Amino acid sequence: MLSRFARKCLPTSAALTQCRFFNIHEYQSKAILKEGGCKTEFGIPCNTLEEVEAALAKIKGEKKVVKSQILAGGRGMGTFVDGFKGGVHVCKNSAEAMDCARRMLNNTLVTKQTGPKGQKVSTLFVTEAVLGIKRELYLALLLDRKTASPVFIGSAEGGMGIEELAQKSPEKIKRMRINVQEGISHANCLAFAHELGFTDRAAENAAEQVKALYNIGKSKDCTMLEINPFVELENGDVMCIDAKLGFDDNAEFRQRDIFALADVTQIDPKEVMAKKYDLNYIALDGNVGCLVNGAGLAMATMDLISLGGGKPANFLDVGGSATKDQIVAAFEIITGDKAVRSILVIFLVVSCAATSLPRVLSLHHGSSRPRVRVRCPWWCV
């Protein structure tokens, strides 16, 4: 949801810049929020029906909530491939929750963000049902590239229709930019809470939650932090009922515990292999594979392919000191994409042996593989 919503709220330059960030599941995000002082509902992640049954027995209250855990938004309005509607269900009792779990676990959920193939649900997050909800709001912490500062984006009309609201009534979207040198202040958070319609005790609680979210985003190197819904209860409490966190890939060296949470079953296997071999790879939707050393050269190669009437299938920079194993892995990643019909290899400063590898591999794998064209300057040989 956030990527499309952000295009409505942030400057065009930010929307058109491709960002890569590491995502985790909702139940993992909730654990981080709770540790950072945010108020969330009690829940238990489950990977089997036996675990679901045990979790239901531990959760107080008659009503239970069963949530599919996939790395994509729009779960509540999604549809499973067998026709079962909804990736999030509020159930009136444990029996209904168990029935939903049977239909959801190990099924494939299709949402607006997964594409037609969907994503397999290997984990369910079983939680208590939050009672006494007065209002549901939207709240997100993003990075505004135009002002080079974090910005909170909020709306008093949250929920699943936030994207439509941003398009039809942009004036209802409230913003609070933060000066990273000065940090966040309680007074500004309280004023922002009032803009979102909080009053009295609820406004104070909302301000505290906003401060906690900012501190989490800063300390954990978040590129985004989305709460939808951000709810106000009848008793004045404020809670984060759903959470989606993204983290800067470049911060992995200091966020080892967070990056250890990666669910490789939800990630494109080609990206998993690229990470293993320290390759910069991004899958695209074309049919011309690119194997290049140097990010700038790779981007120029993609532009040339587009200018020539083709569509690049990927961005892949192997780096200037690529080893044999890295180039073999890069070739396997590209040929693992069934849409690729040809591969363009452009190397600058790489040994002759490394440059010849793609052609040798292509011949070794037979004529069923994509055609390979290799280009390099004379000084490489």
Secondary structure, DSSP 8 states (H G I E B T S, - for coil): -HHHHHHHHS-HHHHHS---EEE--HHHHHHHHHHTT-----EEEESSHHHHHHHHHHS-SS-EEEEE--SSS--TT-EETTS-B-SEEEESSHHHHHHHHHHHTT-EEE-TTT-TT-EE---EEEEE----EEEEEEEEEEEETTTTEEEEEEESS-STTHHHHHHH-GGGEEEEE--TTT---HHHHHHHHHHTT--HHHHHHHHHHHHHHHHHHHHTTEEEEEEEEEEEETTS-EEE-SEEEEEEGGGGGG-HHHHTT--GGGS-HHHHHHHHTT-EEEE-S-SEEEEESSHHHHHHHHHHHHHTT--B-EEEE--TT--HHHHHHHHHHHHT-TT--EEEEE-SS--HHHHHHHHHHHHHH-TTS-EEEEE--GGG-
